[in-house]
C-alpha cells in the first residue's frame, strides 16, 4: 500500500539512477571534461566529445542498437519535428510548385 505522495509529472522531470548522477557530476565538475563536445579544436572539447561518444556506445549496447543510431536531443521538440523536416528535405521541389 502506498502511504506517501506519488509523483506523476514525469514529463517535467524524472529521477536518475545514482550511477548516472555520478557520471554527470564528473562531467559538470571535472575541469578536464567541462567543455563543449562540438568544439574539437581544443582539449576540453575533445574530452567532452569522448565522454559523449562513450555514453552513446553504452546506450546503444544496452538497447541492442548501433552507436550511430543514438541521437542526443535537448528536449522533446526536436525529435517530434524531425519527421516533417525530413519530408521537406527529401521531397524534390518542382518548378512553380512549392
C-alpha positions as CSV (number, residue, x, y, z in Angstrom):
1,X,0.0,0.0,0.0
2,X,1.3,3.5,-0.9
3,X,1.5,5.7,2.1
4,X,3.3,8.8,0.8
5,X,2.8,11.1,-2.1
6,X,3.1,9.8,-5.6
7,X,4.9,12.0,-8.2
8,X,3.1,11.7,-11.6
9,X,4.7,14.5,-13.7
10,X,7.4,12.5,-15.3
11,X,7.1,14.7,-18.4
12,X,8.6,17.5,-16.4
13,X,11.4,15.6,-14.7
14,X,12.4,12.1,-13.7
15,X,14.8,10.8,-11.1
16,X,18.1,9.3,-12.3
17,X,20.0,6.3,-11.2
18,X,22.8,7.1,-8.7
19,X,25.4,5.9,-11.3
20,X,24.0,8.3,-13.9
21,X,24.1,11.2,-11.4
22,X,27.7,10.3,-10.5
23,X,28.8,10.2,-14.2
24,X,27.0,13.5,-14.8
25,X,28.6,15.1,-11.7
26,X,32.0,14.2,-13.1
27,X,31.1,16.0,-16.4
28,X,29.9,19.1,-14.6
29,X,32.7,19.4,-12.1
30,X,35.8,17.9,-13.7
31,X,37.9,20.8,-15.1
32,X,39.1,18.5,-17.9
33,X,35.6,17.4,-19.0
34,X,33.9,20.7,-18.8
35,X,33.9,21.6,-22.4
36,X,31.7,21.8,-25.5
37,X,31.8,18.4,-27.2
38,X,31.2,20.2,-30.6
39,X,34.4,22.2,-30.1
40,X,37.1,19.6,-31.0
41,X,39.7,22.3,-31.6
42,X,40.8,22.2,-28.0
43,X,41.5,19.5,-25.3
44,X,38.4,20.4,-23.3
45,X,36.1,19.9,-26.3
46,X,37.8,16.6,-27.3
47,X,37.5,15.2,-23.7
48,X,33.8,16.2,-23.6
49,X,33.2,14.6,-27.0
50,X,35.0,11.4,-25.9
51,X,32.6,11.2,-22.9
52,X,29.6,11.8,-25.1
53,X,30.7,9.1,-27.6
54,X,31.3,6.6,-24.7
55,X,27.8,7.3,-23.4
56,X,26.4,6.8,-26.9
57,X,28.1,3.4,-27.2
58,X,26.9,2.4,-23.7
59,X,23.2,3.3,-24.6
60,X,23.5,1.5,-28.0
61,X,24.9,-1.6,-26.3
62,X,22.2,-1.5,-23.7
63,X,19.3,-1.5,-26.2
64,X,21.0,-3.5,-29.0
65,X,21.4,-0.7,-31.4
66,X,24.3,0.7,-33.4
67,X,26.0,3.7,-31.9
68,X,25.3,5.8,-34.9
69,X,21.6,5.2,-34.3
70,X,21.7,7.0,-31.0
71,X,20.9,10.7,-31.4
72,X,21.0,13.1,-28.5
73,X,18.5,15.9,-28.3
74,X,18.0,18.8,-26.0
75,X,14.3,18.0,-25.4
76,X,11.1,16.6,-26.9
77,X,10.5,19.2,-29.6
78,X,13.5,18.2,-31.8
79,X,12.5,14.6,-32.4
80,X,8.8,15.4,-32.7
81,X,9.6,17.8,-35.6
82,X,12.2,15.6,-37.4
83,X,9.7,13.6,-39.5
84,X,8.2,16.7,-41.1
85,X,11.7,18.3,-41.5
86,X,13.0,15.1,-43.2
87,X,10.0,15.1,-45.5
88,X,10.6,18.6,-46.6
89,X,14.3,17.9,-47.3
90,X,13.7,14.6,-49.1
91,X,10.9,15.8,-51.3
92,X,12.3,17.4,-54.5
93,X,10.7,20.7,-55.5
94,X,9.3,21.2,-58.9
95,X,9.4,24.5,-60.8
96,X,6.3,26.5,-59.9
97,X,5.2,24.1,-57.2
98,X,6.1,24.8,-53.6
